[in-house]
Amino acid sequence: MLPPASARTPAQGSLERFFQLALFGMLACGHSAIAASGTLHPAVVALTSAVLLLRFLLLAGWVRIRLRDQWITAVTLAYVGFYPLDYLYLSGDFLRATVHLVLFLASVKVLTAANERDNAYVLAIAFLELVAASMLSASPSFFLCLGLFLAFAVAALAAWEMRRSLAAPGAVARGARPAGRRLAALSALMTLGILTITAALFFVLPRTARAALRQLWPERLFLSAFSNEVTLGEIGEIKLQGTVLMH
């Protein structure tokens, strides 16, 4: 755990700000992916967006608030009791009610994160938001949020490892320039490499390549011995086609 803000060196302070912004970016990408799915009520989206805006203002130092632990505990217990009612009467769907619960946990943790365990919870909740969005959304906007989430995740994990190393006894951070810009450039290069390799594997594998290219040339990609139309009396009869299947 890093020392208090008053005892940090400029390098440690820059690294801490970078880490917190990367965590915030992960949450924002997960929230944006869920909001873009169009399955949540506008009031829920507006409320969680307001919480994220408040968190950004806290990180920027423009707003300072201190929430009491007793209030947070009371609100959390109240929502745990509200969750079955949401599932039975409001959402009427287990997945949507669970997404509401995840968003509530994200809102609570993002405003009260103060130690390493809270940071781990925030990272896990951001990942759960993205998983929930993958089940709710099928639009191209999800892939944009996924790419941005990957970039922020790489940055957050890299900064977290550096923070852990600095917390070791006797560790000293030296640097004439802040590490934020260089770490951001390194994270961007790593993310670009991950996306490039992933895209290459996606188009190299036959099944995934066929699924992707079928959207571009649906009339040129067919699977032998299968058809979208079935005529009664012809079930089990193999249809012959002159298209070359294999050389």
Long-range contacts (C-beta under 8 A, 24 or more apart in sequence): 1-115, 1-116, 1-167, 2-163, 2-166, 2-167, 9-173, 10-178, 11-173, 11-174, 11-175, 11-178, 11-179, 12-166, 12-173, 14-178, 14-179, 14-180, 15-159, 15-162, 15-163, 15-166, 15-173, 15-179, 15-180, 15-183, 16-163, 17-59, 17-180, 18-155, 18-159, 18-179, 18-180, 18-183, 18-184, 19-119, 19-156, 19-159, 19-160, 19-163, 20-59, 21-59, 22-152, 22-153, 22-155, 22-156, 22-159, 22-187, 23-113, 23-119, 23-122, 23-123, 23-126, 23-152, 23-156, 24-52, 24-55, 24-56, 24-59, 24-110, 25-148, 25-149, 25-151, 25-152, 25-155, 25-156, 26-122, 26-123, 26-126, 26-127, 26-149, 26-152, 26-153, 26-156, 27-52, 27-55, 27-106, 27-110, 27-122, 27-125, 27-126, 27-129, 28-52, 29-126, 29-130, 29-145, 29-146, 29-148, 29-149, 29-152, 30-106, 30-125, 30-126, 30-127, 30-128, 30-129, 30-130, 30-133, 30-145, 30-149, 31-103, 31-106, 31-129, 32-141, 32-145, 33-129, 33-130, 33-133, 33-134, 33-137, 33-141, 33-142, 33-145, 33-146, 33-149, 34-99, 34-103, 34-129, 34-132, 34-133, 34-136, 34-137, 36-133, 36-137, 36-139, 36-141, 36-142, 36-145, 37-133, 37-136, 37-137, 37-139, 37-142, 38-137, 39-96, 39-99, 39-136, 39-137, 40-96, 40-99, 40-100, 44-100, 44-103, 47-107, 48-103, 48-106, 48-107, 51-106, 51-107, 51-110, 51-111, 52-110, 54-111, 55-110, 55-111, 58-111, 65-111, 67-111, 67-112, 69-112, 72-108, 72-112, 75-108, 76-108, 79-104, 95-132, 95-135, 95-136, 98-132, 99-132, 99-136, 102-128, 102-129, 102-132, 103-129, 119-160, 123-156, 147-191, 147-195, 150-191, 150-194, 150-195, 151-187, 151-188, 151-191, 154-187, 154-190, 154-191, 154-194, 155-183, 155-184, 155-187, 158-183, 158-186, 158-187, 158-190, 159-183
